[in-house]
Amino acid sequence: MSKIKIIFYLILGFVAYKGYEAFTNFEIGVSDRITEIEEKADFERQGEVIALMMYLGDPPKLNEHLLVKNKSKCLEMKQIAEETSFAYYECAIVDANLRGGKITSINEELEVLQ
């Protein structure tokens, strides 16, 4: 009788684990699918994002910009870029137009990140 209980509890634990995995993968999958649909539809939106910006010339003029996921990644990329280039780089929170996971234009620089 005790072997049957152990097998039952193992099966119950396995079912609970699989249910949890299915639920978390569903949440992740929904956000990925929304991003994929926006990219395919060529949908443009406006929002506040973190960007790595490259300035060239004298006086400095914005030459390129790159959408970055978080502050630490941006600062890491900035440090690498400054070591390998003579351009001026800046991480900032900006109000930008986004299309397909990329920045199309920057409307306003809100805050410079240090």
C-alpha positions as CSV (number, residue, x, y, z in Angstrom):
1,M,0.0,0.0,0.0
2,S,2.8,2.5,0.8
3,K,4.4,1.9,-2.6
4,I,1.2,2.9,-4.3
5,K,1.0,6.1,-2.2
6,I,4.6,7.0,-3.2
7,I,3.8,6.5,-6.8
8,F,0.6,8.5,-6.5
9,Y,2.5,11.4,-4.9
10,L,5.2,11.3,-7.5
11,I,2.6,11.4,-10.3
12,L,0.8,14.2,-8.6
13,G,4.1,16.2,-8.2
14,F,4.9,15.6,-11.9
15,V,1.4,16.8,-13.0
16,A,1.8,19.9,-10.8
17,Y,5.2,20.6,-12.2
18,K,4.0,20.2,-15.8
19,G,1.0,22.5,-15.1
20,Y,3.3,25.2,-13.7
21,E,5.7,24.9,-16.7
22,A,2.7,25.2,-19.1
23,F,1.4,28.3,-17.4
24,T,4.8,30.1,-17.3
25,N,5.5,29.2,-20.9
26,F,2.1,30.5,-22.0
27,E,2.8,33.9,-20.4
28,I,6.2,34.2,-22.0
29,G,4.8,33.0,-25.3
30,V,2.0,35.6,-25.4
31,S,4.5,38.5,-25.1
32,D,6.7,37.0,-27.8
33,R,3.8,36.6,-30.1
34,I,2.6,40.2,-29.6
35,T,6.1,41.4,-30.5
36,E,6.1,39.1,-33.5
37,I,2.7,40.4,-34.7
38,E,3.8,44.0,-34.3
39,E,6.9,43.4,-36.4
40,K,5.0,41.7,-39.2
41,A,2.3,44.4,-39.2
42,D,4.9,47.1,-39.4
43,F,3.2,48.8,-36.5
44,E,4.8,52.0,-35.3
45,R,4.4,53.1,-31.7
46,Q,5.9,55.8,-29.4
47,G,7.4,55.1,-26.0
48,E,10.1,55.7,-23.4
49,V,13.1,53.3,-23.9
50,I,16.7,53.0,-23.1
51,A,19.0,53.9,-26.0
52,L,22.7,53.8,-26.7
53,M,23.5,56.9,-28.8
54,M,26.6,57.7,-30.8
55,Y,27.6,61.3,-31.5
56,L,30.2,62.4,-34.1
57,G,31.7,65.7,-35.1
58,D,32.4,69.0,-33.6
59,P,29.9,70.1,-32.3
60,P,28.6,66.6,-31.6
61,K,25.8,65.5,-33.8
62,L,23.6,62.3,-33.2
63,N,24.8,59.8,-35.8
64,E,23.3,56.5,-34.6
65,H,21.1,55.0,-31.9
66,L,20.4,51.5,-30.7
67,L,17.5,50.2,-28.6
68,V,18.8,48.4,-25.4
69,K,16.9,46.2,-23.0
70,N,18.3,47.6,-19.7
71,K,20.6,50.1,-18.1
72,S,23.4,47.7,-17.2
73,K,23.6,46.3,-20.7
74,C,23.6,49.8,-22.2
75,L,26.5,50.9,-19.9
76,E,28.4,47.8,-20.7
77,M,28.0,48.4,-24.4
78,K,29.0,52.0,-24.0
79,Q,32.2,51.1,-22.2
80,I,33.2,48.7,-25.0
81,A,32.3,51.2,-27.7
82,E,34.3,54.0,-26.1
83,E,37.4,51.7,-25.8
84,T,37.3,50.9,-29.5
85,S,36.2,54.2,-31.1
86,F,36.8,57.9,-30.9
87,A,33.1,58.8,-31.0
88,Y,31.2,60.1,-28.0
89,Y,28.6,57.6,-26.6
90,E,25.7,58.2,-24.3
91,C,23.1,56.0,-22.6
92,A,19.8,57.7,-22.1
93,I,16.2,57.2,-21.5
94,V,14.5,58.7,-24.6
95,D,11.1,59.2,-26.0
96,A,11.2,57.5,-29.4
97,N,9.2,56.1,-32.2
98,L,9.6,52.3,-32.5
99,R,9.0,50.0,-35.3
100,G,9.8,46.3,-35.4
101,G,11.9,46.4,-32.2
102,K,14.1,49.2,-33.5
103,I,14.2,53.0,-33.0
104,T,13.1,54.9,-36.1
105,S,13.5,58.4,-34.6
106,I,14.2,60.0,-31.2
107,N,11.7,62.7,-30.2
108,E,13.2,63.8,-26.9
109,E,16.1,62.8,-24.6
110,L,14.6,62.5,-21.1
111,E,17.4,61.4,-18.8
112,V,21.1,60.6,-19.3
113,L,22.2,57.4,-17.5
114,Q,25.5,57.2,-15.6
